[in-house]
């Protein structure tokens, strides 16, 4: 995986999260709708990436790095949603945090496990 691989994979997973959410709430899976839903969380993930890269010595493939990205995605993503008038229910915050943590930490944990097995 190239240096941009983890960034691209995170973005894809955030978009998958948005698509799953739209599908489960019958909002449709059109490309524009999914990207509109994903956009605040992608922005938040970018903030998480910057924070993790600037404040830690973690590698982008570290599960802890992924946790920082997930927190950024949720905190900034929800703030942007609220700023633009979209609903931010606590249940949605909990689901988003759980799903994005599973996605963004999960792939890193699996990769670390596979790497340790050599």
Secondary structure in CASP SS format (residue, H / E / C, confidence):
PFRMAT SS
TARGET T0000
AUTHOR 0000-0000-0000
METHOD secondary structure of the structure
MODEL  1
X C 1.00
X C 1.00
X C 1.00
X C 1.00
X H 1.00
X H 1.00
X H 1.00
X H 1.00
X H 1.00
X H 1.00
X H 1.00
X H 1.00
X H 1.00
X H 1.00
X H 1.00
X H 1.00
X H 1.00
X H 1.00
X H 1.00
X H 1.00
X H 1.00
X H 1.00
X H 1.00
X H 1.00
X C 1.00
X C 1.00
X C 1.00
X C 1.00
X C 1.00
X C 1.00
X H 1.00
X H 1.00
X H 1.00
X H 1.00
X H 1.00
X H 1.00
X H 1.00
X H 1.00
X H 1.00
X H 1.00
X H 1.00
X H 1.00
X H 1.00
X H 1.00
X H 1.00
X H 1.00
X H 1.00
X H 1.00
X H 1.00
X H 1.00
X H 1.00
X H 1.00
X H 1.00
X H 1.00
X H 1.00
X C 1.00
X C 1.00
X C 1.00
X C 1.00
X C 1.00
X C 1.00
X C 1.00
X H 1.00
X H 1.00
X H 1.00
X H 1.00
X H 1.00
X H 1.00
X H 1.00
X H 1.00
X H 1.00
X H 1.00
X H 1.00
X H 1.00
X H 1.00
X H 1.00
X H 1.00
X H 1.00
X H 1.00
X H 1.00
X H 1.00
X H 1.00
X H 1.00
X C 1.00
X C 1.00
X C 1.00
X C 1.00
X C 1.00
X C 1.00
X H 1.00
X H 1.00
X H 1.00
X H 1.00
X H 1.00
X H 1.00
X H 1.00
X H 1.00
X H 1.00
X H 1.00
X H 1.00
X H 1.00
X H 1.00
X H 1.00
X H 1.00
X H 1.00
X H 1.00
X H 1.00
X H 1.00
X H 1.00
X H 1.00
X H 1.00
X H 1.00
X H 1.00
X H 1.00
X H 1.00
X H 1.00
X H 1.00
X C 1.00
END
